[in-house]
Amino acid sequence: MQFLDARRLTGPSLIFDGPGAVLDVACTTDEADSLLPVWKRHVLRMVAALGWTKPQFASRKLLGGVSMAFSAPIDALYTATEVNEWAWAASAAELRVPVEVPDFDETVAALKASVAEESNPRLMEMINEAKSRGTTLLWDDDEVSLGLGRGSETWPVRELPESVQWDRYSDVPVGIVTGTNGKTTTVRMALQIARLAGDNVGLCSTDWIAVNNDIIDRGDWSGPGGARTVLRQQNVDVAILESARGGLLRRGLGVEHARAALITNVAEDHLGDFGSQSLAELLEVKWIVSRAVRRSGQLILNADDALLRKKAADFDGSISWFSLNAESDFVQQRIVFGDTIFMLQGGELVRIQGGVTESICRSADIPLTLGGHARHNVANALAASALTSSLGYHLEDIREGLTRMGQGDNPGRCNIYTLGGVKVLVDFAHNPAAMQALFDMAEAIPARRRVLCFGQAGDRPDGLIREMTRNAWAIGLDRVIISELADYYRGRERGDVFAVMQDELMNCGADASQISHVELEIEALDAALEWAESGDLVIMLALASSDQIQQRLRALGAR
């Protein structure tokens, strides 16, 4: 057995819905069976010594280990995490794992001091009253807020008001987006739709936090911290929240309730991390968002994803679907049952609701689909249509938003630049499903010759790297430039990933003269542009340097 992590749970999570502390341990199934009752007994012993009420317990056996959690007061979660760390040490020692166990009495004294420092009685009073009134309250280490967006007010967590005018606070519509691929493009499409409909839109994503096009902070804000920041902006009329796997696993959802929650798909990405070592485990992580719409609201699912179709059978709330395959048996079945479905029908995006078919627009009229060739962006447009419809927008609003959204509104995702007769396709695709979608689209773009600039992270297995390399070569490449970023070695030595990719390319029929090796993505771009001539296509997959690459292209005069 090995200790992995002890942390706070601040929202609905893989373990349970409320706040608490979770302990992750790497172990076998038999070891987990032995550990659970011992850990629970030690937690109860420490909780009793601290004078807390008896907590609720929950656990989840995962591939390679177990997650164990207990509920705790919101203003004592750091202390609860320390309780878990002590309980692990005490349990491990009892089970003959060589660890040092802190003295019980000394630990109790230290934890009581921690409880006193962390305690915030006024916060707990406000939480209880907000719950009784049905008012949304968001809290974190620094701030507490009532209401959402335009109907909210925020205070420092240690400067809470003694009295509150509860009738001042209200919520704005909230949409949550998760999935393996398409999240960021989908939330940007939804933003465009809502914005052109006249609303101020708050957005958090893997790229930034923004209200409309005003960026508040750059970086990966696809966790609960980004969600809270958006929902505290008093000029926000509607919020679109990207929720990625990492934040869902570590902290849980940033909100308890939403009007709509969308899962774009579930495919191989980040597999191997504790809690998401298989597609089945990854599905459970993504499925957390369904809790926000379980009692009210709309869950939106990809009807073309077999995992989501199967999982939906267990959901007792309301579901809408989107699909690229109008003729599939499942889609036709859902139409008969009266479900709401957004789908591609003969080159046209339509909504079928209550047996009535209504047109949205032609897929070729959506700029991001590149004339309909970018099928993955057709799927993203359907997903964004379903999401914004559930948030209350009309089909006219959706049509306007999709058809007026240009590549500049979706930087780094499926952007095509023109430079002196050379086309440059820039995208972020980095996992098998996303890369295959991009390769399919690139193959459909007319070109005299094609050069691909890409790389792979070292923590991917050789078999997967070879598969993606074969898929790339199959689109008809004339040259491949492989960048091998130091930050992406991830346990391998310099040149290891390149060697695997080079070997597979040559197995596919490439000549050594067609394969180049560079360190940086910007070097790959420069080499490709030096090689390319009018009529050629440069395919640039940017793992780490998308902004730098786009700046270079603009500086060169690319359109």
GILIN-V679590 format. One record per backbone hydrogen bond with DSSP energy under -0.5 kcal/mol. NH is the residue of the N-H (numbers start at 1). CO is the residue of the C=O. Records with the same first field share a line. If there is no record, write none. Layout:
NH=CO  CO
This chain:
2=26
4=24
5=24
7=22
9=20
10=8  251
11=251
13=16
20=9
21=70
22=7
23=68
24=5
25=66
26=2
27=25  64
32=28
33=29
34=30
35=31
36=32
37=33
38=34
39=35
40=36
41=37
42=38
43=39
44=40
45=41
46=42
47=43
48=44
49=45
50=46
51=47  48
52=47
58=69
60=67
62=65
65=62
66=25
67=60
68=23
69=58
70=21
71=56
72=19
76=73
77=74
80=76
81=77
82=78
83=79
84=80
85=81
86=82
87=83
88=84
89=85
90=86
91=87
92=88
93=89
94=90
95=91
96=93
97=92
98=96
99=97
102=100
107=103
108=104
109=105
110=106
111=107
112=108
113=109
114=110
115=111
116=112
117=113
118=114
119=115
124=120
125=121
126=122
127=123
128=124
129=125
130=126
131=127
132=128
133=129
134=130  131
135=130
138=145
140=143
144=155
145=138
146=153
147=136
148=170
149=231
150=236
151=148
152=149
153=146
155=144
157=142
159=156
166=164
168=165
169=166
170=151
173=237
175=239
176=260
177=241
178=262
180=265
186=182
187=183
188=184
189=185
190=186
191=187
192=188
193=189
194=190
195=191
196=192
197=193
198=195
199=194
201=199
202=200  238
203=210
204=240
205=208
209=217
210=203
211=214
212=201  210
214=211
215=213
216=209
217=209
219=207
221=205  219
227=223
228=224
229=225
230=226
231=227
232=228  229
233=230
234=232
236=233
237=200
238=200
239=173
240=202
241=175  239
242=204  240
243=177
244=222  242
248=244
249=245
250=246
251=247
252=247
253=12
258=292
259=174
260=174
261=298
262=176
263=300
264=178  262
272=273  276
273=270  276
276=273
282=278
283=279
284=280
285=281
286=282
287=283
288=285
289=286
290=287
291=288
292=289
293=290
294=291
298=259
299=318
300=261  298
301=320
302=263
303=301  322
304=322
305=302
306=304
309=305
310=306
311=307
312=308
313=309  310
314=311
315=312
318=297
320=299
321=340
322=301
323=342
326=324  344
328=325
332=328
333=329
334=330
335=331
336=332
337=333
338=334  335
339=334
340=319
341=339  352
342=321
343=341  350
344=323
345=343  348
348=345
349=361
350=343
351=358
352=341
353=351  356
354=338
356=353
358=351  356
360=349
361=349
363=347
364=347
365=362
366=363
367=365
369=366
370=367
373=370
374=369
375=373
377=374
378=374
379=375
380=376
381=377
382=378
383=379
384=380
385=381
386=382
387=383
388=384
389=385
390=386
391=387
392=389
393=388
398=394
399=395
400=396
401=397
402=398
403=399
404=400
405=402
406=404
409=406
410=407
413=410
414=412
415=426
417=415  424
419=422
422=419
423=536
424=417
425=538
426=415  424
427=540
435=431
436=432
437=433
438=434
439=435
440=436
441=437
442=438
443=439
444=440  441
445=441  442
446=444
448=535
451=537
452=479
453=539
454=452  481
458=488
460=457
465=461
466=462
467=463
468=464
469=465
470=466
471=467
472=468
473=469
474=470
475=472
476=473
477=473
478=450
479=450
480=514
481=452
482=480  516
483=454  481
484=518
488=485
489=486
492=489
496=493
499=495
500=496
501=497
502=498
503=499
504=500
505=501
506=502
507=503
508=504
509=506
510=505
514=511
515=512
516=480
518=482
524=520
525=521
526=522
527=523
528=524
529=525
530=526
531=527
532=528
535=421
536=533
537=449
538=423
539=451  537
540=425  538
541=453  539
542=427  540
543=541
549=545
550=546
551=547
552=548
553=549
554=550
555=551
556=552
557=554
558=553
559=418
